[in-house]
Every structure is written in structure tokens, then in C-alpha cells.
Amino acid sequence: MKTKIPFLLLVSALFVLFYSCRQSAPADTVASEPITYPRVQEWAEDAVIYEVNIRQYTPEGTFRAFMEHLPRLKTLGVDLLWFMPIHPISETNRKQGLGSYYAASDYKAINPEFGTMEDFDALVDAVHRLGMHMIIDWVPNHTGWDHVWIKAHPEWYTQDSLGNIVDPINPETGESWGWTDVADLNYDNQDMRLEMISDMLFWVDKHKIDGFRCDVAHGVPNDFWVQCRDSIYKRQALFMLAESEIPENRNNGTFVMTYAWEFHHLMNDIAQGKRQVNAIDTMLAQSRERFHKGYGMYFTSNHDENTWSGTEFERMGDASEVMAVLSFTIDGMPLIYSGQEEPLRKRLRFFEKDTIPFKTFSNAPMYQKLTALKHQMTCLQTKVEGNTVAERINVSEDVYAFERGNGMDKIVVLLNLSSKPQETTLTKGYVGLYNLFDQDGPESLPSGQAIALDPWDYKVYTNKPIQ
């Protein structure tokens, strides 16, 4: 026998159900159109990223002390701040001194050396008030040995045949990477995966960060990043940077940006006379064939390169400036590392306090011109799909000349990537161009006319003045 439900009771129940569904679902998940990945906000299209090493940035090494630099970085033209890991550092098996930022003991806490959670929230607010954005370094491949998960959930970690938790292993050799201060996480465990995503969302929901730079992203199973993508992007658009050069990390929309490692090493080799400029064409063609979404992050230095491989002056010598220009004008997004605007001429110790000696900021004018170029020339925008790409406009083994244009804006870049004076001719002619670094008036670059360049010289032209 069927039971009849009173009409008013039925209407009331339906109203409650409808209202509760509306309340529980984020506003941007009920859109009529399906979400496409990666899901990135428009501000990223002309952004310049800056890596912040809080420990070494100021004598105090705190969030509050760093905040005093925010107006300067805004003037420099920085849009996106990437903060190296902000979490407490494990005491157990600590490498030395203050330990590695990448040996976290709690994903949901703040390193007390840097300040408090209230200090961090004040930093986030200050960044956003200035119209900038911020991502934090996330270390999903491993944790410190006294992480809160170690005792509570040993099954969340990789274990040997005797049940001992192990440090990360190189899959190609079966031997330890030597990262003995961290314990390897077990991505076969679904509960660990869910808790990892929950901890990431803690920073998005409660502390309003704009995304993550994911450490050793290439060492984590790609299906986890798909799982993470589906959980995070459905809530809101975020900027996701992978320490990876695996095409799948971008092609399936899990990350919008990956490292341009190969290009970085190529720049070092050219600066050291080991390779010639035509290798750039080959590498760019290979990259465009392999990657179908997103873009690369181009850099002359970062925290790893500076500490372990040397400053850009050690690796690139007098070519450091021309390589910086190349990193700003080629296909992807440029990175500035902490102190490069000074410039930073020493390797920063990784495990100890080693303050950046800010004094003159003598490289700041160059970076200001390059960031203005990035912001004002739409042909340099980084889009998820459909970026303009560099078109080679000369034939030379030493000078690299290229054009990027989109029908509205155009840049022409000439780079002498050798230690000797060079001449080159262009396969195209141009009129009414403005020299980014010498804006006296419009210039012409006739096709076939020899153009002289000093050693490691560079010229950047635009079809409109850059303010």
C-alpha cells in the first residue's frame, strides 16, 4: 500500500533539499559549461614569477620582514610570488644547521623561524592588496622523519622488505637519492592521497593562497595529479607549477606551467661555448611538438641552480644579461630568483642562514624594462593554448634573431650569444620600431643590411613605445 505524502510537507522537503545543495556547492561548480583544465585566472597571461627565499631574504628571515620588500617588488614588475616551503622543518635526521625546507614535519603548520600563522595571513593580505598573487611550495613526494603522519600512519610511507620506512629511491638505479632527511610517501595508499589533497585545500580555503609549486612533481604518479586536479580545480581556478618537464603533466591539464629545464641547460652550454644558437631552434621545435597545453618557466637561476650549480655569473659569465633577455622574450613565463635584481653574486648556503646582501639593486632597471615589456606586449602573453611563438628571422651560428607577433603587437629580438663581436642580417625588414633599452625614436631594420653586435650584446625592438 502506497503512503500519501501531504503536499505542503513535500514542497518543504524539496525546498530544503534544493537550498542545501546550493549552499554546499561552490558557486563556480554549477556553471552551465563544463570546466576545462587547467583552470587558470586571466592575470597569469602576462605574469612574471619571482621566487622568494624567506630564510635568506632579510636578516630576520621572517614573513613580516619580507613584507617591507613588497612595494619594491611591485615596482619591479613582479606579479606572482612563489614562496619556498613555509612548513616546520623536521628535527629527526636533519641534514645540518637549520635543515632543508623540503623536509616538512607538518603540512598544516608554519615554520616558527618565519613567524606565526597570523603573520602568514597578513603576508597573503598584503600581497593581494598590491594586486599581486602568491603560490607556496608543496612537497608531495616525501616528508620529514618526524612528520605527524609517521607514527599515526606508517602505511602511508614506502617500506622495505622488513617493514622499515625508507628515504626516496632513484627508480632507474634502485639506490637512494641521498635525501636521507626525508621519508618516501607511498602513493599506492588511497587514504594518504586523500589526506594530501585535504591538506592542500586547507591553504586554499582557509589561507587564500593562489596555487602551488609542486616539488619533485615528476616523482609522483600522474594519476594522483589528475585526482588532485579534479578535486582542486572544481573548487576554483588556481595557478599550478610543476617541478617537472613531463609533457603529460601539462597536456592533461594537471599543471599550467612546468620547468624549462632543458632550455636552461642549453643556455648554460651556449654561454660556455659548448653549443651554438641553432640548437635553440631544435629544442623549441621539440618542445612545441611534445607539449600541447600550458607553457614552460624560463630562468637563469633558482634556489637549486644557485646553491648547487652556481650563480648565473659562475655558469654564464658575461652572458648572464643576454640570457635573462632571452628568458623574458621566448615562449613561456620568466622567473626571477631572490636577489637577481641586486644582482646576487654568491651561492646561498642551503642549510644555514645566509642573508642576501641587498644594497644597490643595480639590475633592477633591466628587469623593470623586461617586466614592462611582458605586461604591455600582448604577443608575449602565456595562454593555456594558442601562444604566439618565436619565428627565427636570421641565419647564423652565433646570433639568434627572432620575431613574435599577433597582428596587434610585435617584438623583434637580436641576441649575440657569443663572446666575440658579430654581424647579422635579417630575412625580414622592419620600420617604425622602438628600442626597448634606448627609446630615442622609431628605427628601421632593413632586410639584408648588416647589423653589428658587441659580445653578448642584445637588442629588443617593439612596434610601440613601452612605458
C-alpha positions in Angstrom: 0.0 0.0 0.0 1.4 3.4 -1.0 1.6 6.1 1.6 0.5 9.6 0.5 2.8 12.5 1.5 1.0 15.7 2.3 1.5 18.4 -0.4 2.9 21.1 1.9 5.4 18.6 3.6 6.6 17.5 0.1 7.1 21.1 -1.0 9.0 21.9 2.2 11.3 18.9 1.8 12.1 19.8 -1.8 12.9 23.4 -0.8 15.3 22.3 2.0 17.0 19.8 -0.4 17.4 22.5 -3.1 18.7 25.1 -0.7 21.2 22.8 1.0 22.6 21.8 -2.4 23.0 25.4 -3.4 24.8 26.1 -0.1 27.2 23.2 -0.2 28.3 23.6 -3.8 30.9 26.4 -4.6 29.3 29.0 -7.0 31.7 28.2 -9.8 31.0 24.5 -9.9 27.4 25.0 -11.0 28.2 26.8 -14.2 26.3 25.6 -17.3 29.5 25.0 -19.3 31.9 22.1 -18.3 35.2 23.0 -16.6 38.3 22.8 -18.8 41.7 22.1 -17.4 44.0 23.7 -16.4 41.8 26.3 -14.9 43.8 29.5 -14.6 42.8 33.1 -14.0 43.4 35.7 -16.6 46.0 37.6 -14.5 48.5 34.8 -15.3 48.6 35.6 -19.0 51.1 38.5 -18.7 52.6 37.5 -15.3 56.3 37.5 -14.2 57.1 35.0 -11.4 59.5 35.7 -8.6 60.9 33.0 -6.2 61.1 34.1 -2.6 63.6 32.5 -0.3 62.3 33.8 3.1 65.1 32.4 5.2 67.8 34.3 3.3 65.8 37.4 2.2 66.3 39.6 5.2 68.5 39.5 8.3 65.4 38.5 10.3 64.3 35.8 7.8 60.6 36.3 8.6 57.4 37.0 6.8 57.0 40.4 8.5 60.5 41.5 7.4 59.9 40.3 3.9 56.6 42.3 3.7 58.7 45.5 3.6 60.0 44.5 0.2 56.6 44.0 -1.4 56.2 47.6 -2.7 59.7 47.4 -4.3 58.8 44.1 -5.9 55.6 45.6 -7.2 57.6 48.4 -8.8 60.0 45.8 -10.2 57.0 44.4 -12.1 56.5 41.1 -10.2 53.0 39.6 -10.4 53.3 36.2 -8.9 55.4 35.3 -5.8 56.5 31.7 -5.3 57.4 31.1 -1.7 59.8 28.3 -0.9 58.4 25.8 1.7 56.8 27.6 4.7 56.3 24.5 6.9 58.1 23.4 10.0 61.3 21.5 9.3 61.8 18.1 10.7 64.3 17.7 13.6 64.9 13.9 13.1 67.7 13.1 10.6 68.1 16.8 9.9 70.9 17.3 7.3 72.7 20.1 9.2 72.2 23.5 10.7 68.7 24.8 10.1 67.8 21.9 7.9 66.2 21.6 4.5 62.9 23.5 3.7 61.9 20.3 1.9 61.7 18.1 5.0 58.3 19.1 6.3 57.1 17.9 9.7 53.5 19.2 9.3 51.8 20.3 6.1 49.2 22.4 8.0 51.6 24.5 10.1 54.1 27.3 9.8 57.8 27.2 10.3 58.3 29.2 13.6 61.5 30.7 12.2 59.4 32.6 9.7 56.7 33.7 12.1 53.2 32.7 13.0 50.1 31.7 11.0 48.8 35.2 11.7 52.0 36.6 10.2 51.5 34.5 7.1 47.9 35.5 6.7 49.0 39.2 7.0 51.5 38.5 4.2 48.8 37.0 2.0 46.6 40.0 2.6 49.4 42.4 1.8 50.3 40.6 -1.4 46.7 40.7 -2.6 46.2 44.4 -1.7 49.1 45.2 -4.0 47.4 43.3 -6.8 49.9 40.5 -6.8 49.4 36.8 -6.3 51.2 34.0 -4.4 51.8 30.3 -4.5 53.5 28.2 -1.9 56.0 25.4 -2.4 54.3 22.0 -1.8 56.4 18.9 -1.2 54.2 15.8 -2.0 56.9 13.3 -2.7 58.2 12.9 0.9 58.0 14.3 4.4 60.5 14.8 7.2 61.0 11.9 9.6 59.1 13.4 12.5 56.1 14.4 10.3 52.8 13.9 12.1 51.9 11.0 9.8 55.0 8.9 10.5 53.7 7.3 13.8 50.0 7.6 13.1 50.1 6.1 9.6 53.3 4.3 8.8 51.5 2.5 6.0 51.4 5.9 4.2 55.1 5.5 3.6 57.3 3.3 1.3 58.7 0.4 3.3 61.4 -2.1 2.6 61.0 -5.9 2.9 61.5 -5.7 6.7 58.8 -3.0 7.1 61.2 -0.1 7.6 60.3 3.2 6.1 62.8 4.3 3.5 64.1 7.6 2.0 63.3 8.2 -1.7 64.8 5.8 -4.2 66.0 6.5 -7.7 63.8 4.3 -9.8 66.5 4.0 -12.5 69.2 2.6 -10.2 67.2 1.3 -7.2 69.5 3.3 -4.9 68.9 6.2 -2.6 68.9 9.7 -4.0 70.8 10.6 -0.8 67.8 12.6 0.6 68.3 10.9 3.9 66.5 13.6 5.9 63.1 12.7 4.3 60.8 9.6 4.2 59.3 8.5 0.9 55.5 8.6 0.6 53.5 5.6 -0.7 51.1 6.7 -3.4 49.6 3.2 -3.5 47.7 4.2 -0.3 44.5 5.9 -1.2 43.9 7.3 2.3 47.3 9.2 2.1 46.3 10.7 -1.2 43.0 12.0 0.2 44.7 13.5 3.2 47.3 15.1 1.0 44.6 16.8 -1.1 42.8 17.8 2.1 46.0 19.5 3.4 46.4 21.4 0.2 42.9 22.6 0.3 43.5 23.8 3.8 45.8 26.5 2.4 43.4 27.4 -0.4 40.2 27.6 1.7 41.5 29.0 5.0 44.5 31.0 3.9 43.6 32.2 0.4 46.7 31.3 -1.5 46.5 31.3 -5.3 48.1 28.0 -6.1 51.1 25.7 -5.6 54.6 25.0 -7.0 54.8 21.2 -6.6 58.3 19.9 -5.7 59.5 16.7 -7.5 56.2 16.6 -9.3 57.7 14.2 -11.8 58.3 11.7 -9.0 54.7 11.5 -8.0 52.3 9.2 -10.0 50.5 11.2 -12.7 47.1 9.7 -11.8 47.5 11.5 -8.4 47.8 14.8 -10.1 44.6 14.0 -12.1 42.9 13.2 -8.8 44.3 16.4 -7.3 43.3 18.4 -10.3 39.7 17.2 -10.2 39.4 18.0 -6.5 41.1 21.4 -6.5 40.1 22.9 -9.9 36.5 22.1 -9.4 36.5 24.5 -6.4 38.3 27.4 -8.0 40.9 28.4 -10.5 44.5 28.0 -9.2 48.0 28.5 -10.6 49.8 25.2 -10.6 53.5 24.9 -11.3 55.2 21.5 -11.6 58.9 20.9 -10.9 58.7 18.6 -13.9 59.3 18.5 -17.6 57.0 15.6 -18.3 54.5 16.5 -21.2 51.6 14.7 -19.6 51.7 17.0 -16.6 50.6 19.8 -18.9 48.8 18.0 -21.7 46.2 16.6 -19.4 45.6 19.9 -17.7 47.0 19.0 -14.3 49.5 21.9 -14.4 49.6 25.1 -16.4 53.4 25.5 -16.2 56.4 23.2 -16.0 60.1 23.8 -15.7 62.0 24.6 -19.0 65.0 22.7 -17.6 66.4 21.6 -21.0 66.3 25.1 -22.2 68.1 26.3 -19.1 70.9 23.8 -19.5 71.1 24.8 -23.2 71.6 28.5 -22.2 74.4 27.4 -19.8 76.1 25.4 -22.6 75.8 28.2 -25.1 77.3 30.7 -22.6 80.2 28.3 -22.0 80.8 27.9 -25.8 79.7 24.2 -25.8 76.8 24.6 -28.2 75.7 27.1 -30.8 72.5 29.0 -31.2 70.9 26.7 -33.9 70.3 24.3 -31.0 67.6 26.7 -29.8 65.5 26.1 -32.9 65.8 22.3 -32.5 64.8 22.5 -28.8 61.9 24.8 -29.3 60.5 22.6 -32.2 60.7 19.5 -30.0 59.0 21.3 -27.1 56.2 22.5 -29.3 55.7 19.0 -30.6 55.6 17.4 -27.1 53.5 20.0 -25.2 50.0 20.9 -26.3 48.8 23.0 -23.4 50.3 25.4 -20.9 53.9 26.8 -21.1 57.4 26.5 -19.7 59.1 28.5 -16.9 62.3 30.1 -18.2 65.1 31.1 -15.8 68.7 31.8 -15.5 68.7 30.9 -11.8 66.6 29.5 -9.0 67.3 28.1 -5.5 68.7 24.8 -6.7 70.8 26.2 -9.5 72.2 29.0 -7.3 73.3 26.7 -4.5 74.3 23.5 -6.2 75.4 24.6 -9.7 76.5 28.2 -9.1 75.3 31.7 -9.6 74.4 32.8 -13.2 77.8 34.6 -13.2 79.6 31.3 -12.5 77.6 29.4 -15.1 77.0 32.1 -17.7 79.7 34.7 -17.1 79.2 37.8 -19.2 76.3 36.2 -20.9 74.0 36.4 -17.8 72.2 39.6 -19.0 71.6 38.4 -22.6 70.3 35.1 -21.3 67.9 37.0 -19.0 66.6 38.8 -22.0 66.1 35.5 -23.8 64.2 34.0 -20.9 61.8 37.0 -20.9 61.1 37.0 -24.6 61.0 33.4 -25.6 57.7 31.3 -25.5 56.9 30.9 -21.8 56.9 32.7 -18.4 60.1 34.3 -17.0 61.3 33.7 -13.4 63.4 36.0 -11.3 65.1 34.4 -8.2 65.6 36.2 -4.9 68.4 38.7 -5.3 68.9 38.6 -9.0 67.9 42.3 -9.1 70.8 43.1 -6.8 72.5 41.2 -8.5 73.2 38.1 -6.3 76.8 37.1 -6.9 77.2 34.4 -4.3 75.9 30.9 -3.8 73.4 30.9 -0.9 74.1 28.1 1.7 71.1 25.8 1.6 71.0 24.5 5.2 72.3 27.6 7.0 71.3 31.3 7.4 73.0 33.2 4.6 71.3 36.6 4.1 71.1 38.1 0.6 73.2 41.3 0.6 70.7 43.8 -0.8 72.4 47.1 -1.4 72.4 48.7 -4.9 69.6 46.8 -6.8 71.7 47.6 -9.9 70.0 45.0 -12.1 66.5 46.3 -11.2 66.3 48.8 -14.2 67.0 46.0 -16.6 64.3 43.8 -15.0 61.8 46.7 -14.9 62.1 47.2 -18.6 61.7 43.5 -19.2 58.7 43.2 -17.0 57.1 46.2 -18.6 57.7 44.5 -22.0 56.0 41.4 -20.7 53.0 43.3 -19.4 52.4 45.6 -22.4 53.1 43.4 -25.4 50.1 41.0 -25.8 52.2 38.9 -28.2 54.2 37.7 -25.1 51.1 36.5 -23.2 51.2 33.0 -21.8 47.9 31.3 -22.6 46.8 27.7 -21.8 46.5 27.2 -25.6 47.4 29.4 -28.6 50.5 31.2 -27.5 52.5 33.1 -30.1 55.8 31.5 -30.7 59.2 32.8 -31.8 59.9 32.9 -35.5 63.6 32.9 -36.5 64.5 35.8 -38.8 68.2 35.3 -39.4 70.8 32.6 -40.3 73.7 32.4 -38.0 75.6 30.1 -35.7 76.2 32.9 -33.2 73.4 35.4 -33.3 69.8 34.5 -32.6 67.2 36.8 -34.0 63.5 36.2 -33.8 60.1 37.9 -34.1 57.0 37.3 -32.0 53.7 39.0 -33.2 50.0 38.5 -33.0 48.7 41.0 -35.6 48.4 43.8 -33.0 51.8 43.8 -31.1 55.2 42.7 -32.3 58.7 42.3 -30.9 61.9 41.8 -32.7 64.9 40.4 -30.6 68.5 40.2 -31.6 70.9 38.3 -29.3 74.6 37.9 -29.8 75.1 34.6 -28.0 78.9 34.6 -28.4 82.0 36.1 -26.8 83.0 37.9 -30.0 81.7 40.8 -32.0 79.2 39.6 -34.6 77.3 40.9 -37.6 74.0 39.5 -38.8 71.4 40.3 -41.4 67.6 39.8 -41.1 65.4 37.8 -43.5 62.7 40.4 -43.0 62.7 44.2 -42.9 61.0 46.4 -40.3 60.2 50.1 -40.0 58.9 52.1 -37.0 60.4 50.0 -34.3 61.3 51.2 -30.8 64.4 50.1 -29.0 63.4 48.9 -25.5 66.7 49.9 -24.0 67.2 53.2 -25.9 63.9 54.8 -26.8 65.1 57.9 -28.7 62.7 57.4 -31.6 61.5 54.9 -34.2 64.1 52.9 -36.0 64.3 50.8 -39.2 65.8 47.4 -39.6 66.2 46.8 -43.4 66.3 43.3 -44.7 69.7 42.2 -45.7 71.6 45.1 -44.0 74.4 44.1 -41.7 73.7 44.8 -38.0 76.7 44.9 -35.7 76.5 43.4 -32.2 79.1 43.5 -29.4 80.0 40.3 -27.5 76.9 39.1 -25.6 75.0 42.1 -26.9 71.2 42.3 -27.1 68.6 44.5 -28.8 64.9 44.3 -28.3 62.5 46.2 -30.6 58.8 46.8 -30.3 56.2 48.2 -32.6 55.0 50.7 -30.0 56.8 52.5 -27.1 57.0 50.7 -23.8 56.1 52.9 -20.9 
